[in-house]
């Protein structure tokens, strides 16, 4: 009976959640409704999936609008009609601005068209077109020609909100959308307060004088039906790679055995048995095309020389290993294939493929060209509380200062005025509402049917069609994503190998994939054991650095475990400490429960990986593999039904009770399982990470300077660029500021001299960089400032940046004098527009005073233009006096109170078990070595971090598992000297 129902996916307009819409309909006795969100189909599959639960039949369509102005409604008669609506809507969403015409511009025979009365009353209606009569149109209808043509009229009661509060919320959302004060929101940009769902009989009563409208509406809805399979028993991904299922399997088998001798010199029975077992299950589950599509994507990547890492649970598969989708040997690591695929698993397996951030777009482009029905997956970017407070504060007209107070939460609620309280109330209410559609980090759909069968698509700036629903909804209808992701770690490895080839031509054929050799390399073992891994993928963070020290890891399997132990699920449950104890002290392993120790001997009875959850649930808790996999998905936050998850939990406790296990033991094991929620890695995933760690560790061990240059050019990793510059210096690098004759856009290395790239200079324009390099490459090095300004058209502002960073130091002239010259001789007009002439005009040489610049002035220029000094930051302290204590002395001062000065690298916030904020700090001492600190809540509150700089740290030296930290009791940021560039100048002798 309702032809125009909106959910909150009518973005910044509707206020009803999809399931809530069905609940409201059921409560009001409405058996059929048309879901027609505004220019959006995000909620369609969700409402269809949930409809049986509420015994409501949904019909799908779209409300086509220009902003808030309704043009027409399209309602699908069937699945073909829904596909046609999605295709038509997408044509508008691909444009920069949505511009809906007054009438559909194409024939839509499988759809009904409903026009609002005021828009369509002058149209000649086609057989599938109707005029929608809202309650407020009834009086006009009595005196209209359409009163005698009632067969073309239907009821048009719009549903956008549930009640008065919802209507107020709607108005606030409209004000946010229009970026205007609520008091200035035009009526044309909002709906009516009456746009709510009435009980079915009340709606009929409103149209009692026009019973034909009720009959027409019911008939229209009765003629509409869409059906989709939500059983998850079938996949709607591309069904066949070769378009022949039997040929697909033969190809997969051929490719698998073709890769055998690339991976194994002497494969044994264990390998062949594993291959046949996996191929059998892959075929039975219908996942053959999924493997082949991934293989084809990566074959293209290798042809382009792109580095990639295949990770996720897919690394548990030997077939994936032989197809070169992953680089982890599952036989060597005894990886649990059933974590990846088992006969109880209904959803396809999961490969996460990482590429360098510079290569991923080309891979995506290839996928869209190579495969027919392709789209990126959307994410719903929702209103967060603080952001909502800011938006609503502006809508209510609150001053910025008051909005800032509300976002911090530091206020007394009773002292707030009425408007501020309303801001907080409605911010809480709209928290979680979708605000706009974004793009999933790397999810791509490759479907058998056209994507518009299921959803409309929009076109983000990158130019790839993107669905209007997210990955969870996609999975509900059997569309499972391919994960094409990017990370800077691969960019660093790729760039480092190129830089090494240039700086060390004798090593141009470096094999970065020789992982077996890397695992035995003594230099790499040293770096791991001593946590000297700055810049190396996944092992450089302060937390990982400390864990490696505690474990004294120097082997691959130990690193694999460490990569997963560091995850919050293990560390926060207390099991990370237990793992360290059992790793270092073998007698401690006897305390493990015998069943757990037998299940996980490699990790001493401690759950570390996702598959450990499955094993413990299956062997200890007596769950079936299907139930255990549901539990695993629940731990990953991917479960759909909370009721199903709780049922599995209860079954776990029941089975343990029936098996005679104590309630205390069962509760403790369940607590450990629960701690994995959303955090645990599959073992194969950790192993994949460890492979990339070894590659970067190899580069760091043998080519530290080249590798640091690659880190710098890829904008670092865990830390800021400054630390990687520092690390290069610690490895003997001669760090130089940008230079006109030696630098390029990116940072370069010549022997051991590193020139910071021009791209790191703040406010230096990219066109300026390109002009400099083009001129230098074509016509040689620059000889002087005059030579430079004659050859490169440049503004005085841009050349000032280059002079201040001392990029003309090759001239031998002090940069302060060069600045005077640039201003006296040039000026913006002359420098930007050099006169082209057949003859060079002699330059006028002005006499400039001697203006020497000091090292401190250079450092402050570097801070301004690079963000950090290239010299020791301790030399910029006001007093000049620093503590003589260094990091190397701390191990002799255990349990003593010390005072030491450290330059802040990073501070990691966390919370205690009582949810109070605390910090872990990372500093450098004056010699450049790390100091690690712990700031418990009282100290963190009293002595907060105050940005970059040198801090005087007072605290007690602590040692745990050979890891030294300072438990801070006091901390102050030391004053920096007055900026000499702006200090009172000394008079110049004339």
C-alpha positions, -999 to 999 in steps of 0.1 A, spaced: 0 0 0 30 23 5 48 31 -28 74 55 -14 93 42 17 127 55 27 153 42 50 183 61 63 201 51 31 182 80 16 213 98 27 209 128 50 171 126 44 156 94 58 158 83 95 145 47 96 169 17 97 161 -10 71 150 -36 96 131 -10 116 111 -2 84 99 -38 82 91 -38 120 70 -7 116 52 -21 86 44 -53 105 32 -34 135 9 -13 113 -6 -43 94 11 -34 62 17 -66 41 34 -50 11 55 -19 7 78 -4 -20 113 4 -7 123 34 -28 153 52 -13 163 84 -28 188 78 -57 200 47 -37 196 10 -35 219 2 -5 191 -12 16 173 -33 -10 191 -66 -5 190 -62 33 153 -55 34 146 -85 11 167 -108 32 149 -98 65 114 -96 50 103 -131 59 110 -125 95 84 -98 96 60 -114 70 61 -82 49 66 -84 11 90 -57 -1 90 -44 -36 121 -27 -49 125 6 -66 141 41 -64 128 76 -57 145 97 -83 152 132 -70 172 163 -76 183 170 -41 150 170 -22 128 176 -52 110 144 -63 108 139 -101 94 103 -103 95 69 -86 105 37 -104 91 4 -90 104 -29 -104 79 -55 -115 105 -82 -114 142 -89 -112 147 -76 -147 129 -44 -138 152 -40 -108 183 -44 -130 169 -18 -154 163 6 -125 199 1 -113 213 6 -147 193 38 -153 201 52 -118 238 45 -123 239 65 -155 231 96 -134 254 87 -105 284 84 -130 281 122 -136 298 149 -115 263 163 -106 231 143 -104 206 158 -128 173 138 -130 150 147 -159 112 152 -153 104 119 -170 125 87 -177 143 91 -209 143 54 -218 115 28 -220 113 7 -189 87 -20 -197 95 -41 -165 90 -11 -142 61 11 -131 66 48 -131 48 70 -104 48 107 -107 39 131 -79 6 148 -87 20 183 -91 48 170 -115 28 147 -136 -7 162 -138 0 176 -173 16 144 -187 1 120 -211 7 88 -191 19 56 -207 4 22 -198 30 16 -171 29 52 -157 7 64 -128 0 96 -110 6 95 -72 -19 112 -51 -7 123 -16 -32 130 12 -26 167 7 -35 164 -30 -70 150 -24 -89 183 -24 -72 194 -56 -81 160 -72 -118 166 -68 -116 196 -92 -90 180 -116 -95 162 -149 -78 132 -133 -109 127 -110 -125 111 -140 -94 91 -149 -90 73 -116 -76 41 -132 -42 59 -136 -41 71 -99 -24 55 -70 -19 63 -33 13 82 -26 19 84 11 56 89 15 73 73 45 106 89 56 105 89 94 88 72 123 76 101 146 81 137 156 117 132 169 126 115 136 111 145 117 133 169 138 163 146 130 154 147 93 154 185 93 188 186 110 201 161 83 188 183 56 205 214 71 238 194 72 233 184 36 226 220 25 254 234 48 230 259 63 216 270 96 185 251 106 166 284 108 175 291 71 166 256 58 141 261 28 108 242 29 116 229 -5 146 211 10 127 191 35 98 166 37 65 170 55 60 160 92 31 138 79 56 115 60 52 87 85 37 52 82 0 50 93 -18 18 102 -32 2 70 -68 9 80 -61 46 88 -45 51 54 -75 35 37 -98 58 57 -79 88 43 -87 77 8 -123 65 16 -138 88 -11 -114 74 -37 -115 36 -33 -102 31 -68 -68 45 -57 -65 19 -29 -74 -8 -54 -50 4 -80 -22 6 -55 -27 -29 -42 -30 -42 -78 3 -25 -88 21 -40 -58 6 -74 -63 21 -74 -98 56 -68 -85 79 -95 -71 117 -98 -67 135 -129 -55 171 -135 -46 188 -165 -30 201 -157 5 208 -193 14 245 -188 8 246 -223 -8 256 -210 -42 281 -184 -53 272 -157 -77 308 -149 -85 320 -156 -121 313 -194 -123 339 -204 -148 373 -189 -158 373 -206 -192 335 -207 -195 337 -244 -191 337 -259 -156 354 -292 -166 381 -273 -185 386 -250 -155 395 -280 -133 418 -295 -158 436 -261 -161 438 -257 -124 454 -292 -120 478 -285 -149 489 -252 -134 493 -267 -99 516 -295 -111 535 -271 -134 545 -251 -104 556 -281 -84 593 -281 -93 595 -243 -90 587 -247 -53 602 -281 -44 634 -297 -55 623 -331 -43 586 -332 -35 576 -362 -15 544 -382 -8 533 -357 18 533 -329 -8 515 -350 -35 489 -362 -10 482 -326 1 478 -315 -35 453 -342 -43 433 -336 -11 431 -298 -18 422 -302 -55 394 -325 -45 379 -302 -19 384 -271 -42 365 -289 -69 337 -302 -46 331 -267 -31 331 -250 -65 360 -227 -59 380 -236 -90 373 -203 -108 382 -183 -77 417 -198 -78 421 -193 -115 410 -157 -115 435 -149 -87 462 -168 -107 454 -147 -138 456 -114 -119 489 -123 -104 503 -136 -137 496 -101 -151 513 -86 -121 545 -107 -126 545 -98 -163 547 -61 -152 574 -67 -126 550 -58 -97 559 -70 -62 530 -86 -43 522 -106 -12 494 -132 -11 482 -135 25 452 -142 46 440 -178 52 448 -185 15 484 -190 26 472 -223 42 468 -238 7 495 -257 -12 476 -251 -45 478 -214 -39 515 -218 -31 521 -237 -64 501 -212 -84 523 -184 -69 493 -167 -53 512 -170 -20 548 -174 -10 543 -195 21 550 -232 21 521 -248 40 538 -281 42 569 -267 59 547 -248 84 521 -276 88 494 -251 80 458 -262 87 441 -263 53 407 -267 69 410 -231 82 410 -221 46 385 -245 31 365 -272 47 335 -291 35 313 -272 61 324 -238 48 297 -221 27 315 -189 17 345 -190 -7 381 -189 5 399 -156 11 430 -143 -6 443 -109 4 467 -97 -23 489 -68 -13 506 -46 -40 527 -16 -38 506 15 -35 521 27 -69 510 -5 -87 475 -12 -73 455 11 -96 470 -6 -127 460 -40 -113 425 -28 -107 424 -14 -142 435 -48 -156 407 -66 -136 381 -42 -150 393 -47 -185 398 -85 -183 366 -95 -165 332 -86 -177 310 -79 -146 332 -61 -122 327 -34 -95 344 -21 -64 326 -26 -30 312 4 -11 316 11 26 291 31 46 308 61 61 287 68 91 282 97 114 307 95 143 297 112 175 323 140 175 318 147 138 280 148 144 285 173 173 305 195 150 280 193 121 250 199 144 267 226 163 271 245 130 235 238 121 223 253 154 247 282 150 269 276 180 302 294 181 333 273 173 346 276 208 314 261 223 315 233 197 351 225 206 341 222 243 313 198 233 335 176 212 361 172 241 335 160 265 349 182 292 318 200 304 292 199 331 259 188 314 238 207 339 255 240 330 249 236 292 222 257 275 193 242 257 209 243 222 240 226 234 220 199 250 200 194 218 233 191 199 244 163 222 210 146 221 207 145 183 244 137 178 239 106 199 207 98 179 223 101 144 255 83 155 259 53 132 236 68 105 252 64 70 265 98 59 279 90 25 292 60 5 329 54 3 351 27 -12 362 -5 5 400 -7 10 404 -33 -17 373 -54 -23 364 -61 -59 334 -81 -71 336 -103 -103 302 -117 -108 285 -141 -132 255 -117 -138 258 -80 -144 264 -61 -112 232 -41 -118 213 -73 -112 219 -66 -75 226 -29 -71 231 5 -87 267 17 -90 283 51 -86 316 64 -100 341 78 -75 370 100 -87 393 70 -95 369 60 -122 359 25 -112 322 16 -109 313 9 -72 284 -9 -57 259 9 -33 261 -20 -7 289 -32 14 308 -65 16 284 -81 42 254 -75 20 274 -88 -10 282 -120 8 245 -124 17 236 -128 -20 266 -150 -28 290 -123 -41 324 -127 -25 351 -101 -29 386 -104 -43 409 -84 -21 433 -62 -40 451 -41 -14 481 -18 -12 508 -13 14 539 8 14 561 -21 26 561 -36 -9 568 -2 -24 599 0 -2 612 -34 -13 606 -27 -50 622 7 -49 651 -6 -28 660 -32 -53 661 -6 -81 682 18 -60 706 -10 -52 709 -19 -89 719 17 -96 742 22 -66 757 -13 -68 756 -24 -104 774 -56 -95 742 -67 -76 717 -57 -103 704 -93 -104 695 -94 -67 670 -122 -59 646 -108 -33 626 -141 -33 653 -164 -20 635 -167 13 651 -201 22 685 -185 21 673 -155 41 660 -178 69 696 -190 75 713 -156 71 734 -147 102 730 -109 96 692 -112 95 692 -134 126 713 -107 144 689 -79 134 659 -100 146 673 -111 179 685 -75 187 653 -58 173 673 -36 149 646 -36 123 636 1 118 620 3 84 613 -34 81 578 -45 74 557 -53 105 587 -57 129 597 -20 134 570 -7 158 580 -1 194 557 -29 206 572 -54 181 607 -42 188 602 -49 225 586 -82 218 615 -94 197 639 -84 224 619 -103 250 616 -134 228 651 -132 214 636 -145 181 662 -153 155 643 -178 133 614 -178 108 589 -199 129 595 -177 159 588 -146 138 556 -161 124 544 -166 160 556 -132 171 536 -116 142 504 -130 157 513 -128 194 516 -90 191 479 -87 180 456 -72 206 436 -104 211 466 -124 224 484 -95 242 454 -81 260 442 -115 272 475 -119 291 485 -148 269 513 -129 252 531 -128 286 524 -165 291 537 -173 257 570 -154 264 574 -173 297 568 -206 280 591 -197 251 620 -187 273 615 -211 302 607 -247 289 598 -259 324 568 -235 323 552 -254 295 543 -282 318 516 -259 333 497 -259 301 465 -280 300 474 -314 284 446 -312 257 457 -276 248 494 -286 247 486 -316 224 465 -294 201 491 -266 200 526 -280 208 544 -254 186 530 -225 207 532 -244 240 494 -247 245 488 -209 240 463 -199 214 481 -176 189 464 -181 155 429 -181 142 430 -218 134 439 -224 171 404 -211 179 390 -237 155 411 -265 169 403 -257 205 366 -253 198 366 -286 179 390 -308 200 385 -292 235 350 -278 232 335 -307 211 321 -284 184 317 -297 148 340 -281 122 310 -262 109 302 -248 144 339 -240 150 341 -221 117 310 -201 127 328 -193 159 359 -183 140 338 -159 118 322 -146 149 356 -139 164 364 -119 132 332 -98 135 317 -113 104 288 -132 119 254 -122 107 233 -136 135 241 -129 172 216 -156 182 235 -182 162 268 -172 177 254 -173 213 240 -208 205 275 -220 195 289 -205 227 263 -223 248 271 -256 229 308 -251 238 300 -248 275 275 -277 274 300 -300 257 327 -291 281 304 -298 311 293 -331 297 330 -340 292 337 -334 328 358 -302 324 355 -278 353 335 -246 349 366 -225 359 387 -241 332 360 -239 306 353 -202 314 391 -194 312 395 -211 278 364 -193 266 378 -160 278 410 -166 258 389 -175 227 368 -143 231 399 -122 234 406 -130 197 375 -111 186 384 -91 156 421 -94 160 436 -128 155 457 -137 124 455 -170 106 489 -187 108 493 -185 70 486 -148 72 513 -144 98 536 -165 77 530 -143 47 538 -112 68 570 -129 80 581 -136 44 578 -98 37 596 -91 69 625 -113 59 627 -96 25 630 -62 41 653 -75 68 677 -88 41 677 -54 24 683 -37 57 711 -61 67 731 -57 34 720 -24 19 709 -3 49 714 31 32 696 22 -1 668 6 19 664 37 41 662 59 9 634 36 -3 617 40 31 620 78 28 606 79 -7 576 57 3 569 82 31 581 59 59 562 32 76 553 31 113 573 63 120 577 97 104 602 104 76 625 120 102 633 87 119 643 70 86 666 99 79 681 95 113 684 57 108 703 63 76 727 86 94 732 59 121 743 36 93 770 59 81 749 79 56 760 115 48 726 133 49 724 163 27 697 189 23 681 192 -12 706 205 -38 698 221 -72 726 201 -89 723 167 -71 687 162 -59 658 148 -78 621 149 -70 626 118 -48 655 112 -24 686 99 -41 719 82 -29 753 85 -45 777 61 -28 770 70 9 757 105 3 720 109 5 703 140 -10 668 147 4 643 148 -25 627 181 -37 593 167 -30 599 168 7 602 206 6 570 222 19 553 246 -5 577 238 -34 554 233 -64 556 201 -85 558 221 -117 589 239 -103 606 206 -96 598 193 -130 612 224 -147 644 223 -127 650 186 -136 641 190 -172 664 219 -177 693 202 -158 689 169 -177 688 187 -211 715 214 -206 737 204 -177 744 214 -142 737 250 -130 768 271 -126 754 300 -104 722 316 -92 722 339 -122 726 309 -145 697 292 -127 673 321 -130 682 326 -167 674 290 -175 644 283 -152 613 305 -150 606 307 -113 588 330 -89 606 348 -60 586 327 -35 597 294 -50 634 304 -54 634 316 -18 624 281 -6 654 267 -25 678 293 -12 666 289 24 672 252 23 707 259 10 701 242 -24 726 266 -40 755 258 -16 776 247 -46 781 284 -54 801 289 -22 780 320 -15 762 323 19 724 317 14 715 350 32 735 368 5 718 348 -22 684 358 -9 694 395 -11 707 389 -47 675 371 -57 654 400 -44 676 428 -58 683 413 -92 651 396 -100 618 403 -83 588 381 -90 581 394 -125 616 390 -139 622 356 -124 588 342 -134 590 355 -170 626 356 -182 630 375 -215 640 353 -244 668 370 -263 694 362 -289 720 380 -268 726 377 -231 724 410 -213 751 414 -187 738 411 -152 741 440 -129 761 429 -98 750 446 -67 773 448 -37 756 429 -8 767 430 28 782 399 44 754 380 60 767 348 74 742 321 85 748 299 115 742 262 119 713 270 142 697 292 116 701 264 90 684 240 114 654 263 119 651 267 81 651 229 78 624 226 105 603 251 86 608 235 52 613 198 59 596 195 93 627 184 111 664 195 115 691 175 97 715 182 126 712 169 162 680 184 177 697 185 211 719 213 198 688 235 196 681 235 234 680 268 251 703 259 280 726 238 259 730 215 289 717 180 287 720 149 309 752 129 305 731 97 309 726 76 277 704 46 268 735 23 269 740 31 306 705 21 317 711 -17 320 736 -10 348 710 12 367 681 -13 372 656 -2 398 673 31 402 658 66 397 674 83 367 671 116 348 677 113 311 669 135 281 652 121 250 640 134 217 604 122 212 598 97 184 563 85 191 539 80 219 513 52 218 481 57 238 465 27 254 442 19 284 447 0 316 423 -28 326 402 -2 344 400 18 311 422 46 323 445 62 296 482 55 297 511 58 272 542 40 260 568 65 248 597 61 224 626 86 225 661 89 211 690 99 233 717 124 223 737 96 207 707 85 186 697 53 205 663 43 217 648 50 251 615 33 259 592 46 286 560 37 304 536 64 315 509 51 339 476 70 342 485 94 371 518 104 354 502 106 319 476 130 333 500 152 352 529 152 327 513 150 292 532 149 259 534 183 244 544 176 208 578 172 192 609 181 211 634 170 238 620 159 271 637 155 305 625 121 317 626 112 354 618 76 364 628 42 376 647 18 353 629 -15 348 639 -47 331 616 -75 319 629 -104 297 661 -83 289 639 -54 277 648 -21 294 622 6 300 618 36 323 587 38 344 582 76 343 574 96 374 580 131 359 585 145 325 590 180 311 596 194 276 629 213 275 629 248 260 643 254 226 666 284 219 651 315 204 649 313 167 680 331 156 664 341 123 641 364 141 662 374 171 674 410 174 701 414 148 735 428 155 742 461 138 760 457 105 792 477 102 790 500 71 
